[in-house]
Amino acid sequence: MLAYKGLEIRWLGHAGFSIRRGGFEVVFDPYQLKTKTKRAADVVFISHEHFDHLSANDLAKVASPEKTTVVAAKNCMAGLGNVQCKSKVFVTAGDRGEVGDLRYMVVPAYNVNKFRSPGVVYHPKEYGGVGYVVEIAGVRVYHPGDTDFIPEMKGLGKIDVAFLPVSGVYVMTAAEAAEAANTIMPEVAIPMHYGAIVGSRREAEEFKKMAKCRVEILEPEE
């Protein structure tokens, strides 16, 4: 867990994170959660429909029909059909919104050089995957979703904490993630998207060596 300016930031494994402030909790892309205890987050953000980001079984552990707002890319509509929550908001890049005192901005997420077949990337721009810049108590946190280093990262503004994928194959390599970090220049970068599908802590360590900002490698928590 990283304590940062009144926030408790936990890596849940793969691309999943929890941010807590007092009794308010935000969760991103929960997948293969270790906990068997159900709890209700206030907001859950889903970057796209792939199984390791939109997991109905894991959403059931952190969402409730009384409390939870789920904010998700529009390509998640079918996958969220049976998920029980207070409300669902489907978004595309450029959208902005608020949930209580939390504000969010939806940003693009796509591949430029990760190919499933010649000339066909895993996450094309038109697919509609997204990332999020979330502001909580004045702290701006960036969850980029599944993406490469893309030009839109240059226009995010001040970022306090950035979660950056480092495993390659479907997302940035460690070197590409370091290039992204050195462009965004967050106060803290936390590597993600390794240890479950592809990649290992080795990529996280490589990223830390190349990034010019503070890097925190977290251990996965429930």
KOLLOKE-563723 format. One record per residue (C-alpha): x, y, z; residue number from 1. Coordinates in steps of 0.2 Angstrom, whole numbers. Layout:
<atoms>
ATOM|X|Y|Z|NUM
...
</atoms>
This chain:
<atoms>
ATOM|0|0|0|1
ATOM|6|18|-4|2
ATOM|0|32|7|3
ATOM|0|48|-4|4
ATOM|-8|64|1|5
ATOM|-22|57|11|6
ATOM|-25|43|-1|7
ATOM|-22|24|2|8
ATOM|-17|16|-15|9
ATOM|-17|-2|-17|10
ATOM|-12|-13|-32|11
ATOM|-25|-27|-33|12
ATOM|-14|-37|-46|13
ATOM|-13|-35|-65|14
ATOM|-22|-19|-70|15
ATOM|-32|-18|-54|16
ATOM|-31|-4|-41|17
ATOM|-40|3|-26|18
ATOM|-39|21|-20|19
ATOM|-47|24|-3|20
ATOM|-50|41|6|21
ATOM|-59|39|23|22
ATOM|-74|29|19|23
ATOM|-74|32|0|24
ATOM|-66|19|-12|25
ATOM|-63|19|-30|26
ATOM|-58|3|-39|27
ATOM|-50|1|-57|28
ATOM|-51|-15|-68|29
ATOM|-53|-28|-54|30
ATOM|-47|-45|-60|31
ATOM|-43|-61|-50|32
ATOM|-46|-53|-33|33
ATOM|-39|-63|-19|34
ATOM|-52|-58|-7|35
ATOM|-68|-69|-4|36
ATOM|-76|-55|6|37
ATOM|-88|-44|-3|38
ATOM|-87|-25|-1|39
ATOM|-95|-11|-9|40
ATOM|-84|2|-18|41
ATOM|-91|19|-22|42
ATOM|-85|20|-40|43
ATOM|-78|6|-51|44
ATOM|-69|11|-67|45
ATOM|-68|-2|-82|46
ATOM|-56|2|-96|47
ATOM|-62|-10|-109|48
ATOM|-72|-26|-111|49
ATOM|-57|-39|-111|50
ATOM|-59|-52|-98|51
ATOM|-44|-47|-88|52
ATOM|-52|-29|-86|53
ATOM|-70|-33|-86|54
ATOM|-73|-48|-75|55
ATOM|-91|-50|-69|56
ATOM|-85|-62|-55|57
ATOM|-73|-49|-48|58
ATOM|-85|-35|-50|59
ATOM|-98|-44|-39|60
ATOM|-85|-43|-25|61
ATOM|-84|-24|-26|62
ATOM|-100|-18|-32|63
ATOM|-117|-16|-24|64
ATOM|-134|-11|-30|65
ATOM|-136|1|-16|66
ATOM|-119|11|-17|67
ATOM|-108|8|-33|68
ATOM|-107|18|-49|69
ATOM|-99|8|-63|70
ATOM|-90|19|-76|71
ATOM|-85|9|-91|72
ATOM|-80|11|-109|73
ATOM|-95|9|-121|74
ATOM|-88|-8|-127|75
ATOM|-92|-15|-110|76
ATOM|-111|-14|-112|77
ATOM|-114|-32|-115|78
ATOM|-102|-38|-102|79
ATOM|-110|-27|-89|80
ATOM|-128|-32|-93|81
ATOM|-130|-43|-77|82
ATOM|-119|-34|-65|83
ATOM|-129|-27|-50|84
ATOM|-124|-9|-46|85
ATOM|-132|7|-42|86
ATOM|-129|15|-59|87
ATOM|-119|12|-75|88
ATOM|-111|26|-85|89
ATOM|-104|21|-102|90
ATOM|-91|33|-109|91
ATOM|-79|37|-123|92
ATOM|-63|47|-124|93
ATOM|-66|66|-121|94
ATOM|-81|63|-109|95
ATOM|-80|70|-91|96
ATOM|-90|67|-76|97
ATOM|-92|67|-57|98
ATOM|-97|55|-44|99
ATOM|-99|64|-27|100
ATOM|-83|74|-24|101
ATOM|-74|63|-37|102
ATOM|-71|71|-54|103
ATOM|-65|61|-69|104
ATOM|-59|63|-87|105
ATOM|-60|50|-100|106
ATOM|-44|48|-111|107
ATOM|-39|37|-126|108
ATOM|-31|20|-124|109
ATOM|-24|11|-140|110
ATOM|-10|1|-147|111
ATOM|2|8|-160|112
ATOM|14|-6|-162|113
ATOM|7|-22|-153|114
ATOM|1|-33|-167|115
ATOM|-11|-49|-166|116
ATOM|-7|-51|-184|117
ATOM|2|-41|-198|118
ATOM|-5|-24|-198|119
ATOM|-19|-28|-185|120
ATOM|-15|-21|-167|121
ATOM|-23|-29|-151|122
ATOM|-32|-13|-146|123
ATOM|-35|-1|-161|124
ATOM|-41|16|-158|125
ATOM|-58|13|-165|126
ATOM|-61|-1|-153|127
ATOM|-65|12|-140|128
ATOM|-54|7|-125|129
ATOM|-51|21|-113|130
ATOM|-41|27|-99|131
ATOM|-45|39|-84|132
ATOM|-39|54|-75|133
ATOM|-47|54|-59|134
ATOM|-46|68|-46|135
ATOM|-49|65|-28|136
ATOM|-46|78|-15|137
ATOM|-35|88|-27|138
ATOM|-25|73|-31|139
ATOM|-25|68|-50|140
ATOM|-22|49|-54|141
ATOM|-20|42|-71|142
ATOM|-25|24|-76|143
ATOM|-21|22|-94|144
ATOM|-30|6|-98|145
ATOM|-22|-6|-111|146
ATOM|-11|6|-121|147
ATOM|5|10|-129|148
ATOM|14|27|-127|149
ATOM|2|38|-137|150
ATOM|3|57|-141|151
ATOM|-12|60|-130|152
ATOM|-2|57|-115|153
ATOM|7|74|-118|154
ATOM|-9|83|-115|155
ATOM|-15|76|-98|156
ATOM|-9|90|-88|157
ATOM|-2|88|-70|158
ATOM|-3|70|-65|159
ATOM|1|66|-47|160
ATOM|1|47|-48|161
ATOM|2|37|-64|162
ATOM|-2|18|-66|163
ATOM|8|12|-81|164
ATOM|8|-5|-89|165
ATOM|25|-12|-92|166
ATOM|24|-30|-98|167
ATOM|24|-28|-117|168
ATOM|14|-39|-129|169
ATOM|-3|-31|-127|170
ATOM|3|-14|-119|171
ATOM|19|-4|-117|172
ATOM|36|-12|-114|173
ATOM|46|-7|-99|174
ATOM|56|5|-110|175
ATOM|40|12|-118|176
ATOM|32|14|-101|177
ATOM|48|24|-95|178
ATOM|47|35|-110|179
ATOM|28|38|-106|180
ATOM|33|42|-88|181
ATOM|47|54|-93|182
ATOM|34|63|-104|183
ATOM|20|64|-91|184
ATOM|32|66|-76|185
ATOM|20|61|-62|186
ATOM|26|63|-44|187
ATOM|24|44|-43|188
ATOM|23|31|-55|189
ATOM|17|13|-51|190
ATOM|20|-1|-64|191
ATOM|5|-13|-68|192
ATOM|-1|-26|-80|193
ATOM|11|-39|-76|194
ATOM|11|-55|-66|195
ATOM|-6|-62|-72|196
ATOM|-6|-64|-91|197
ATOM|11|-58|-96|198
ATOM|26|-50|-88|199
ATOM|34|-51|-71|200
ATOM|42|-41|-58|201
ATOM|57|-40|-69|202
ATOM|49|-28|-81|203
ATOM|43|-17|-66|204
ATOM|61|-16|-60|205
ATOM|67|-12|-78|206
ATOM|55|2|-79|207
ATOM|60|9|-62|208
ATOM|78|10|-68|209
ATOM|73|20|-83|210
ATOM|60|31|-77|211
ATOM|66|48|-71|212
ATOM|52|51|-58|213
ATOM|49|42|-42|214
ATOM|43|24|-44|215
ATOM|34|13|-32|216
ATOM|33|-6|-35|217
ATOM|18|-12|-25|218
ATOM|14|-30|-19|219
ATOM|-3|-35|-24|220
ATOM|-16|-34|-10|221
ATOM|-34|-40|-8|222
</atoms>
